[in-house]
């Protein structure tokens, strides 16, 4: 089991360089595997879209909360840590042009020594996706093609470059360097709670990070991911499952139960606090319970 910790964006401190650097350094010192950061390119004031992971339909974040760009933040944290994994959870894929994104991700992965893991989502806030110039209704088809473009640009190819001609993107003879450290490129996991997310993970991803599901619904999504991978000629057993828990509540017994459900990784959410000592104490206590 691997253990990652989500940066506490709701505390309003993730854009404070001294605070977030000290916090990430402590995450690494405690023995956690990685840090996870969230994304919103913009938050529309008084948005009317429904947040699907809370009964209120609203995020826990205030509309004017500091939400740093995830890749810029991870690059900063890469320079302040040595072995800590660097992950998004989630990057709103429709917000990004995949040709530019492929270069940004590969650069960060290369300069960090292969520490990057990407988890992408389709985006639930219509106002955000449309502000980035993307049709909200077609974002799923667009995302499928975006994942294909990333894989194509990260592939090994000769001096002739690579071609892609799709519904949304087209290029010929493209050469994108540097390449990610690992063969096959940066691992891309798919986050979400829908059957479409599970199918997308099976066809294109390195794994699934289900959000807000449990029990039979979770088992069904995992089975669907593996079935879709097999249909696509991919190894279903090579795909990973990432589940969530809380820093303040997880312990070795709970982690073992989730491992029995097939979890390869737990992404742990922290209680939002701007008190750095309190945040570090919670991480230390969690690491002790998990035996890190």
Order of alpha helices (4+ residues) and beta strands (2+ residues): beta-alpha-beta-alpha-beta-beta-alpha-beta-alpha-alpha-beta-beta-beta-alpha-beta-alpha-beta-alpha-beta-alpha
